Amino acid sequence: MDEISAPRLVGARVKRLEDPRLITGRGLFVDDVALPHMVHAAFLRSPHAHARIRSIDTRKALEEPGVLAVRVGADLVPRINPIRVGGKLPGQKVIESPPLATDKVCFVGDPVAVVVAEDRYLAEDAADLIAVEYEVLPAVVDYEKAAETDAPVIHPSMGNNLYFQAQLETGDVEQAFREAELVVRETFRQHRYCHVPMETRGIVADWHETSGVLTVWHSTQSPHLLATYLSNILRLPTDRIRVMAQDVGGGFGQKINLYREDVVVALLAVELGQPVKWIEDRRENLCTASQAREETVHVEAAVSKDGSLLGLKAHIINDIGAYGLYPIPSENWASLVMAHLPGPYKLANYRREITCVVTNKGSLGPYRAPFAVESWVRESLMDAIAKGVGLDPLEVRLRNCIREEDLPYSSPGGLRYHEVTPLETLEKVVEAAQYGRMREEQQEARKQGRYVGIGFGMFIEPTAHGSAYYARRGRKMGGYESATVRIEPSGKVKVFVGVSPHGQGHQTTFAQIAADELGIPLEDITVHHGDTYADPFGTGTFASRSAVIGGGAVIRATRDMRDRVLRIAAHMLEANAEDLEIRNRVISVRGAPSKNVPYATVAFTAYFDPTALPQDMEAGLEVTRRYEPPPITFSNGAHLAQVDVDVETGQVRVLGYWACEDCGVMINPMVVEGQIQGGVAQGLGGLLLEHMYYNEDGQPLTGSFMNYLLPTALDVPEVRFAHLETPSSSLGGFKGMGEGGVLGAIPALSNAIADALSPFGVKIRQQPLTPDRVLRLIGVIGR
């Protein structure tokens, strides 16, 4: 309808608007919440991985000064609905977890009792006085043996430790293997590690008896879903639960779920009539919050002599830990691995098998790119194929890559790819890194006794799952997003969104979208989130969905608002709305700039002079719209890493790192690059350093930062970027890209290390690649 005469902000490198507040310590996190009469909770946790609870004596704890309450599992179970996960798919069992352990404990850290006291120190001290008598049982730690008939059964109601099993096939796999001129067989073992958000889990729950409203301040990625989950378990209607999530210091998937501690603290707030706070300490976070990525994948690839992939067999065995996490079944992550394993390569024949088992470890949950083992397995397999047929790893990828003429492409994993550019991103990253010259430099380095390697990592990332996707999987969790746009009488704009950030920069990127659509400066717009009583319903921020679905909702709401503003201005100027343009907060007739009305005047009129509005228009300026995206929007990318391995110490040094990702229209390239850089850091940390290690008794041995190692700025390379922007069919042309950094980094770095150590005949099939494992691989120390 109009022409907006201002520089476009979508696509601009705008500095993040939220950063000055956060870096000057003016953020509002859960631990910053201090309410009158607030008390504090601390949990007593099991020191055993598997044990029966014979008795619990809380008398000494109750006698301590300042202690208000002590509760055990039997006190709470009758007051809530059961916390159950699973049972909806054929072959999927149900796992039930009590808010506090009742008859037995199933992992080290399983909560057994809770103490509420006037401060956290008193609560911790009193918890130590609770006497629990345990009968220690054999622990199930080896997940590859957990389903064997002689393994101790963790949950008697399940009958054994097998939680889920399924097998699917596309095409004629056996025929593909009969025709193969090469069969590559490999087994990959992915270790367990943790999310490690800067801000641990936390909750403050406050029950108002007079209003009957439970207000919850929470470090969550999904405020509206959390309110729904609490409603389901606590037997409170959703309109009586208000969730506040103002600033969240990282989530990476860990803060999607409802945890047992959340239920306990909320119950205690209702019972005591006082605000109750619980802030997780770092050991609790490492050992009792969700963990990730422990699985074995057996693969067989049928290959022609020219390196073409003919068929694939894959079997994943997944360790989901002791309990499922409410509400998303833990088999979901193994299913995603199998669906995405073919990735950016053409494949007609594919058989996949899934086995999920329970063990006496912390529960498996989604972690940034929860299916990341698929890119490591697939890309390592492509290098193995290249070696088997005597081709360069780049050539094998080029021969198998999905191309533009193949789109839309139906993957044998059950996905239909569209608007993806695997070949183009691969070619662009090869060009940016000058791959040919890198190979020449590698040969020179080897003559000097240096072990330099080059590795690729390609992926297609599923993003922005919509309602249709969840409905097909029997999950009722929304999928759309909402946005409310309100222009105040001053002419300033407030945008309220249902998605809630934990580092993604929504206050900047959504403001950029709104400014472009409304034709006003960025500084006139404020973005609000994280309050279920103030913000429209949203599914939340995870699975790389915010830009696509949240951004789409903002576009729809601001476009409707712009039309409304122009109609009012046209009425005031006695002109046609189609003839108006917006420039510098002024709406004028195109070609007659003197005939104008300030934006603020339009806003003031809408509120205070409704008689001056068009006849059929209500007073005020507020619009709420929702956006339902396609079932899945795909982004993709190609990463390339160059490393130097010291064969005397086993240390890996990254010499160079390049990434080309196609995330559609970039709202803010600086934010995009920050997301990729952060994902690469996490991928590197998981591959080389991080490991949640359990001994044979189920004891976690890496429960602090003294022995759970994280990458520092000295370890993480500077990523060099080469962007592609292929618009998606989603509103705005956006694609999600929050997980691509991890998906590309793990295989690119792993393949580069294997390439560096190729003179030793090294094959990398197990993580993490710590210095001692590198030395064992090359035979410097005993295997």
N, C-alpha and C positions, 0 to 999 in steps of 0.2 A: 504493500500500500504506500510505503513512504521510502524516501531515500535518506539514509543516515550518513550525514557528511562528517565523519570522524574516523580517525585511524582505527583499523580493526585491532581488537585486543586478543581475540582468539588467534593463537599462533605466535603471540608476543612473549618475550622473555621477561615477564613481570616478576619482580621480587615478591616473595611470599609475604602476604599481609599479616599473617599470624606470627611471624618470626620475632619481631621486636618485643611483643608481649611475652613470648615464651623464653627468649634468651635473657630477658631481664628479670626472670623469676616471677612474673605476674600471671602465670597460668593457674588454673584451678583444677587440681587433681584430687582424687578421692581422699588422700591423706591430708589435704589442705582443709577438708570440711571439719569444722568444729562447731558442735551444737550444744546448747545448754543441757546440762544433766547427762551428757554423753558418757557411756561406759564402754568397756573394751572386752573383746573376746579373744581367747587363745585356745588352741586345740591340742589335746593330747593325742599323739599318733603312735601307731604300732611300730615297735622296733623289729618286728618279725615279718618275713614275707608271707608266711602262711602259718596260721595258728588258730586253735579254738580258744575262745574266751571262756575261761572257767568261772571267773568272778571279777567284779569291779567294786572297789571300796572307795567311796568319795568323801567319807566323813571328815578326814583331816583337811581336805581342801575346803569344805564348807565352813570349817571353824576358823579359817584364816580371816583376819581383819580386812575389810574392803571387798570381800567376795560377796557377790549378789546372788549368783546361781551357778550350779553345776548340773549338767545334763548328760545322760548317756543315751544310747540308741533306743532303748525300750521306752524312754520318756517321749520320744518324738515320733516314732513310727505311727502311732494311732492318729496323729494330728495332721497327717499329710496324705496325699495320693501317692501310690508307689512310683518310684523313679525307675521306669522301664525303658529299655532300648531294644529295638529289633523285633523280629517276629512277623514282619510284613512281606518278606520275600519268600518264595519257596526255598526250603532248606535253611532258612535263617532262624536261629534260636533267639529266645528272649533272655536278656541279662537284666537282673534287678539289683539296684544298689540302695541300701538304706542310707538315711542322712548321716548317721553314725553307725559304725560297725556294731552288730548285735551278737550273733552266735560265733562269728569267726572273722579274722582279718585276712586280706588277700594280697597285700603288698606292703612294703615298708613305707610308712607314712599314712596308711589307712587311718582316718580319724576315728577315735574310740570314744572320746568325751570332749566336752567343751566347758570352759570356765568363763564366767563373766564377772569382771571386777572393775573397781573404780579407775584403774589404769592398767596398761598392758603389762607392766612389770609385775604387778600383783597377780594378774591373771596367769602369767607364765609360771611364776613361783608356785601358785596353788595347783596348777596342772601337774607339776612335778610331784605333788603329794598324793595324787590318785594312785592307788595300788591296784594293778591288774594282774591276775593270775592267768598265764597262757599255757596251753598245751601245744608245743611246737610241732608242726606237721612238715612233711617233705615239701620243698618248694619246687615248682615247675618253672624252670628258667630257660631251658633250651626249647625254643619254639618249634624247631624242626622235629622234635620228638614229643611235643606236647599232646599230639592227637593219638599217640600209640596206646594200645589197650592197657599196658601196665603203668601208664602215667597216673600220678595222683589226680583225682578229679577236684577242680577248684570250686565249681558251682554244682552241687549235687542235682539241682533241678535240670541241668543241661544233659546229664547222663555221661558226658565226656567233655573234653576240652575243645572240641570242634564246634566253632560258632557258626561258620557258614562255608558252603562249598557249592561251586557251580562250574559248568563247562559249556562253552559256546563255540560254534564253528561257522565260518563263512567260506564258501567255495569248496573246492576239492583238494584238501590238504595232502592226502596220501598220493594223489596223482602228481601233485607238484613235486613231492619228494622223490617219486619214481623217475621223474624227468630231470632231476637236478644233476648237474655235473660236479657240484661241490656241496657238501653239507657241513655247516659250521655249528658246533655244539658248545655252549658255554653256560656256566652258572655264576650268577652275580649275587653278592651278599652286601646288602646295605645295612649300615649300623644304626643304632638308636641315638638320637640326640634331641636337643630341647630348643624351645622358641627364644627364651631369654629376652623378653621385652625389658626396656629400661625401667618401666613401672610394673611392679608385680601386680598380682590380682588384689582387689580391695573392694570393700563394700561398707557403706554406712546405711543402716536401715532405721527409719523413724516412723512409728505408728501414732497416728492422731486419733485418739479414742472418740472425740466429738464428731469428727468428719468421717471416720471410718476409712481413712486413706493411709496406705503404706507408701511412704516416699523412700526411694532407694537411690543413693548416689553410688555409681558403679563404674568400674573400669571395663566397659564393654564395647564391643564393636557393633552391637545391634540393640539399641535401647528398646525399640518396640517389640522385637522378638523376646528379649529378656522379660519384659512385662508380661507377655503371653505365657512364657515358660513358668514364671513364678505363679501366675494365675492358675495354670493347670495343676501345679503341685500343691500350692498352699490353700486351694479351695476358696480363693478370693476372686471376685469378678475383675476383669481387666481395668474397668473404669475406677476401681479402688486402688490401683497400683500406679504410681508415678515413678518413672525411671529418669534419672538425671546422669548424663555422661558429658561433662563439659570439656575437659581435656583428658586425653588418654595417651599415656606414654608408651605406645607400641602395643601391637596385638599379634600380628603375623598368624592369625587363625586361632591362637590360644584363647581369645576372649569372645569367641562366638557362642560357646556352650554355656549351659547352666550347670554350676558346680554344686556339690553337696554342701559346701561351706556357705554358699549363698542362701540356700534353703534354711540352714540352721540359724544363721544370723538374723534373717528376716523373721523366723518363728520366735526367736528370743526377744526381738524388738516388740512384737505384738504382745507377748506374754508379760514382759516387764513394764511396758508402757514408757520406755526410755529409749533414746537413740543408742544403737549398738554399732560399734566400729570394729572391723577386722581388716588388718593389712598384712598380707602375706610376706614372710621373710624370704630371703633368697634361697635358703635350703629347701623350704617348702615349695617354692616355685620350681626348682630343678627336679625335685623328687615326687611332688604330688600334683602339680598342675599337669596338663596334657603334655605328652611327649610325642615323638614322631619318628617315622622312617625306619622301622626295623622289618626287613623282609628279605626273602631269597627269591630270585627269579631264575628259573631254568628255561633256556631258550634253545631252539634249533632252527636254523635258517637254511632253506633250500635255495641254491644259487646257480645261475647259468655260468658258463665259462667267461662271459663278458662282464660279470659282476652284477647282473640283473637279479633282483630279489623275486623269487618265484613263490615261495611259501614260508610260513612262519608258524612255529608251535611255541607256546609260552605257558608256563605254570608259575604262579606267584603263591608263595606261602607267607602269610602276613601275621605278625605278632601284634594283637590289639591290646595287650595288657590285661589287667584284672577285670576291668569293668568297661562297658560302653559308656560313652559320654552323651548325655541327653542334649538334644533329641536326635541328632543325626547318627544313624547306625555306623559302626566302625568299619563295616565291610565296604562302605562307600569309597574309601580311598584306594583299596585294592581294585575295585571295579573300574575306577578312573584310570589306574595304571594300565589295565588291560585294554580299555577303550582307546587310549591315546598312544599305545606302544607303536603302531605303524607310523605315526607322526607324519612328516612331510614327504614320505616316499610312497610310490605306487606299489600296491600289493593287492592281489586278488584272493589269495588263499590263506586263511588265518584261523588257527585253533587256539583258544585260550581257556585256561583253567584257573580257578580261584580257590584258595584254601585259607580261611582265617581261623586262628586259634587264640584261646585265652592263656595267659601265663601269670605268674605272680610278680608283675611289674606294674609301673604306672600306666595309666590308660593312654591309648593311642588317640591322637586328635589331629585335626587339620593344621598343617604348618605351611607357610608360604610355598606354593606349588606342591600340594600334598601328594601329587602323583609324580614327583621329580625323578624317582628311580627309572621311570620309562625313558627319559631322555638320555640318562647315563647308559642304560642297557642298550638302547637302540643305536646310539652314536658309537659306543664301543664295538658293537656288533658290525657296524659299517666299516670300521677300521680293520676288524678281523677279516671281513670279506675282502677288503682291498688287499690285504696281505696274502690271502688265500689265492687270489686270481692274479697277483702281481701288478696291481694298479696303484696309482697315487690315491690317497683317501679322498681328495677333492674330486677326482674323476669318477669314482664310484658314486659319490653323492650326486654329481651332475647327471649321471645316467639314470638314477632312480627317482630323481626329484619330481614332485608334482609341478606341472607347468600351467601357464595361463590357459592353454587350449584344453586342458583336462578339467577345467572348472565349469560348473560345480562338480565336485569330486566326492563320491561316496566311499568312505573308508570302510574296510572290513571290520573295524572296531565299532561300527554302528553310527558314525558321525558323518555329516554331510558338510564338506568344506566349501566355502565360497569367499570371494574377496581376500584370498591369501596369496602371498608372494614368496614362497620358499626359494625358488630359483633366483629371483631378483635380489633378495637379501643376501643369499650366498655369494652371488657374483659381486655385489657391492662391497661386502666385507673383505672379499679376496682382493679387490681392487684397492680398497683403503689401506690394507695392511701390506700391499705389494708382496703377495704370497710367493711369487717366483723368486724374488730377491731374497726372501726369508729362507727359502730352501738352499739357495747358494751360500748364504751366511751360515746356515746350519752345517754344511759340509766343511767350511773353513774352521768353524768352532771345533768340530770333531778332530780335525788335524792337529789342533792345539790341545787336545785332551779334555775339552769341555763337552758336557752332555746337554746339548740344547735340543728342545723338542717343540713341535707345533701341533696343535689340536683344534678340531672343529666341534662345535655344539650347535645343532639345529633343533628347532621345535616349532610346533603349532600350539598356541595357548588358547584353551577354551575360556571365554570371559563372559560376564554379564548374562548369566543364566536367567531366563524369564520364567513367568508363571507356567507356560506350557511345558518347559523342561521339568520343573518340579512335579507337575501334575502327572506326567508320564511315569514318574518314579514313586507315585503314591505319597508324596510329601506335600502337606498343605502349609506353606510358609510364605505366601505372597509371591514375590518375584518382580512386581512392578515397583515404581518409586513415585513419590509425590513431592510437589513443591508448592509453597504458598508465596506469592509476591504481594507485598503491601507497600504502596507509596504513601508516605506520611503527608500531612498538610504542608510540611516544609518543602516537599519535593524530593526528600531523601527516600531511599528505597531499602526495605528490609526483605530478605529472601530467607524463608524457613524451609529446611529440607529434612527428609526422613533419614537419609544416609548420614552416618556419624563418623568423622575422621579419627584416625589415630596416627597421624603423620603424613597423610596424603596431600594436604594443602587445599582442602575444599573451600576454605574461606577466600582463597585467591582465585582458583580456577572457576568456581561457580560465579564469583563476582565478574570475572572476565566475560563469561557467557552472557550474564545479565546486562552488563554494560553495553555490549555489542547489540543485543536485541532491543534495549530500551533507548539507545542513543544518548547515554549520559556518561559522565566521567566515572572512573572506577572508584574514586574516593566518595562518591555519593551512595555507595552500596555497602550494606552490611549483611553478612551471611550468618544465620543462626542455626544451631543444630543441638541435638543431645538432650531434649526435654520432651517426653512423650505427652505432656499436657499442653505444650505450646506448638510442637512441630507436627506436620501431617504424617500419616503412617508411612513407614519405610521398612524394607526388609533388612537393611543394614549395609555395612561396608566389609565385604569379603569377596573372594573369587573375582577380583578385578572388575567390579560391576559399577562403581560409583560414577565414573566419567560417562559411561554409556547410558546407564539408566537414570541416575541422579541428574546428570547433565541434560538428558532428554526431557525430564520433568521440568527442569528450570527453563529450557527452551520453550516448551509448550505454555508454561505459566506466563513467561515474560512476553511472548508473542501475543497472547490474549490481552495482557495488560497494555501493551503498546497500541493495539487496535482500539482499546477503550480510551486511552489518553488522546489518540488522534481524533477519535469521534467527538470528544469533548472540545478539543481545540478547533476542529472544523466548525462546530456549532458556534463557538465564540467568535471565530473569524469570518463566519459566513462564507466558508469555502468548502471545497470537496476534500475529504480526507486523503484521497489519492494524490492531491496536489501539494501535500505538506512535506516538509523536511525538518529534521532535527539537527541543530548545531549549537554546541556550547550552552546547553540547558535552555535553549530557545527553540520554539516551534514556529516556523514561518512558512509562508506561501512560496513555493518554488518560483524563482524569477522576480519576486516582489518581497525582498527581505524586510522592508519596513512594515509590512503587514505581518505582525507576529504576536505571540503571547509567551511569556516565560513558563517553563515547565512547572515552577513552583506555584504560579498563578492558577494553572490548570488544577493542580493538586488541591490548593486551598478552596477553589470553587467547588470541587467534587465533594468536599466535606461540609463547607459552611454556606454554600449558596446553591442548594440543589435545584432551585427554580431556574437557574441558568444552564442546567444540563439538558441534553436531548430528552424529549418527552418520555421515551420508554426506558430511560436509564435510572438505576438506583443511585443513591448517594454513596460516597466512599470509593476507595480504590483498593480493592483486595480481590485476588484471584487465586484459586487452588486448582491445579491440574495434576493429572497422573499420566505416567508414560509406561506402556507395556512394550518391552523390546521384543525382537525375534527370540526364539528359544535359546540360541547361543550365538554370540558374536565372536569370531576367531581373529586373533592377532598371530603374528609369527615373527621369527627372527633367526639370525645366524651369528654365532660368536666365534672368535678365533683367539687362541691364547698361545703365547710363546714363553717357554720356561727354561730355566737353567737348573739342573739337578747336581748337587755336590755329592758325588758317590762316596766320599769319605765320611760325611756326616749325615747324609740322608735328607738334608735340607733342600727345600724347593724355593727358588726365587723366580717371581714372575717378571719377565723382561718386557713384555708388551701385551696389551689386551685391546681387542677391537670388538665392537658390537654394532650390528645393524638390525634394528627392530622396526617393524611396520605396525604401528598402533593406530592407523587411520589418521584422521585430522588431529594434530597435536594442539591441545588447548594452550599449553605452556611448555615449550621445549625444555626449559630449565627444570621443571618439575618432572618431566619424563626422564631426563638424564639422571636426576637424583634418584628416582625409583630404580632405574637400571643399575646405577652404581651401588645402591644399597643391596639389591638382589645379588649382585656379583660378590659383594662382601660376605653375605650369608652363605652363598654357594661355596666360596673358598673356605670359609670357616668350617662348614660341615664336612667338606672333603678332606681337609688337611689337619684339623685341630680338634673339633668338638666331638665328644663321645660320652653319652650317658652309659656308663659301664656297670654291669651287675656281676657279682661273683656267683659261684655255683649255689650259694644259699639264698640268692635273691637280694643281697645287700647292695645298694647303690654305692659305688666307690668314688664317684665324681660329684659329690653333693655341694661343692663350693667352688668359687673362682680360683682357689688354690690349685685345683686339679681338673676342673672343667675349663678348658682353654678356649679363649675367644680371640679372633683376629683383632689386631690394632691397626692404626693408620699406617704403620710401617709395613704391615703384611699385605695390605690391599692395594692393588695396582690402580693407576689412573686409567679409566676406560676412555678409549677414543671412539667417538660416535660417528656413524653414517646412517642417517635416517631415511626411511621411506614413508610416504603418506598415501596409502590407498584407501579412500573413504569407504566406510562400511555402509550397509543399508540402514543402519540405525540412525535415528534422528541426530543430526549434527555431524554424521560421518565418523564418529569416534569408535575406537576399539579399546578394550582394557589392556593393560600391560604391566600390572603390578608384580607378576610372578615370573616374567620372562628372564630377568636377570639371574635367578636361581636356575631355571631350566637350561639356560645356555652355559652358565659358568661351570657347573659340575662336570658335564661331559667334555667341555673344551679343555679344562685344566687337567682332567684325568687322562684324556687322550694325548695331551701335550707331554705329560710326565711319562706315559708309556712310550711315546715316540722318542723321547730323550734317552730312555733306557733300552731301546730296541737292540743295541749291540749285546745286551745281556740276555736277550730272548724273553724279556719281561712281558707278562700279560697282567693287567690290573683288573681284578675281578672281585676285590673286597676293599671296603672302606673301613675306617679312615686311613689316609695315606700319611701316617705319622712317620717321622724319621726312622724309627726302628723297623717299621714295616717296609719302608723303601730299602733299607739295608738288608733285610731278610730276602726281599725279592731279588736283589742282585747278588746274594750269596756272601755278603761281607760278614754277616753274623748268621748263626744257625737258623735253618728254616723251622 
